[in-house]
Amino acid sequence: MPEILYYILTILYSILQVYFVVMIVTIILSWTSVRNTRTYQVLDRISSLYLGYFRNWLTIGMFDFTPMIGLIVYQIILGIIARAL
């Protein structure tokens, strides 16, 4: 693999890992009273760029399980990139 492609994939993989952590933190904070803070709103806006595509696919009562689907798909994408490295 050309060296420049390796560095680009490594940087992309690192950025995607940080974004994954942001999504996890946002999901966990959504269960608390922190939802009304500016920090949560910013995190939610950032994570909704990806998770918004999966909203309301699997809703049972008042529980929306679709973030789990989004995170599983995201992990598959991260795994593909990791194998390319």
C-alpha positions as CSV (number, residue, x, y, z in Angstrom):
1,M,0.0,0.0,0.0
2,P,1.4,3.4,-0.9
3,E,2.6,5.3,2.2
4,I,0.4,8.3,1.6
5,L,-2.7,6.2,1.4
6,Y,-1.7,4.5,4.7
7,Y,-1.4,7.8,6.4
8,I,-4.8,9.0,5.0
9,L,-6.5,5.8,6.2
10,T,-4.9,6.1,9.6
11,I,-6.1,9.7,10.1
12,L,-9.6,8.8,8.8
13,Y,-9.7,5.9,11.1
14,S,-8.7,8.0,14.1
15,I,-11.3,10.7,13.3
16,L,-14.0,8.1,13.0
17,Q,-13.0,6.5,16.3
18,V,-13.4,9.9,18.0
19,Y,-16.8,10.4,16.3
20,F,-17.8,7.0,17.6
21,V,-17.0,8.1,21.2
22,V,-19.0,11.3,20.6
23,M,-22.0,9.2,19.5
24,I,-21.7,6.9,22.6
25,V,-21.5,9.8,25.0
26,T,-24.5,11.5,23.3
27,I,-26.6,8.3,23.6
28,I,-25.7,7.9,27.3
29,L,-26.3,11.6,28.1
30,S,-29.7,11.4,26.4
31,W,-30.9,9.2,29.3
32,T,-30.0,11.9,31.9
33,S,-31.2,15.4,32.8
34,V,-28.1,16.8,31.0
35,R,-30.3,16.8,27.8
36,N,-31.2,20.5,28.5
37,T,-27.6,21.8,28.5
38,R,-25.9,23.5,25.6
39,T,-23.1,20.9,25.6
40,Y,-25.5,18.1,25.0
41,Q,-27.3,20.0,22.3
42,V,-23.9,20.5,20.5
43,L,-23.0,16.8,20.9
44,D,-26.5,15.8,19.7
45,R,-26.2,18.0,16.6
46,I,-22.8,16.5,15.8
47,S,-23.9,12.8,16.3
48,S,-27.2,13.4,14.5
49,L,-25.3,13.9,11.2
50,Y,-24.9,10.1,11.1
51,L,-27.5,8.7,13.6
52,G,-30.2,10.8,12.0
53,Y,-30.4,8.4,9.1
54,F,-31.5,5.6,11.5
55,R,-34.0,7.5,13.6
56,N,-37.4,5.8,14.2
57,W,-36.6,2.6,12.4
58,L,-37.0,0.4,15.5
59,T,-39.1,2.2,18.1
60,I,-40.9,0.2,20.7
61,G,-43.1,2.3,22.9
62,M,-41.1,5.3,24.0
63,F,-37.7,3.5,23.4
64,D,-35.8,4.1,20.2
65,F,-33.4,1.3,19.6
66,T,-32.2,2.5,16.2
67,P,-29.0,4.1,17.6
68,M,-27.8,0.5,18.2
69,I,-28.4,-0.3,14.6
70,G,-26.4,2.8,13.6
71,L,-23.6,2.0,15.9
72,I,-23.4,-1.6,14.6
73,V,-23.2,-0.4,11.0
74,Y,-20.6,2.2,12.1
75,Q,-18.5,-0.5,13.8
76,I,-18.6,-2.6,10.6
77,I,-17.3,0.4,8.6
78,L,-14.5,0.9,11.2
79,G,-13.6,-2.8,11.0
80,I,-13.3,-2.6,7.2
81,I,-11.0,0.4,7.4
82,A,-9.0,-1.3,10.2
83,R,-8.5,-4.3,8.0
84,A,-7.3,-2.1,5.1
85,L,-4.6,-0.8,7.4
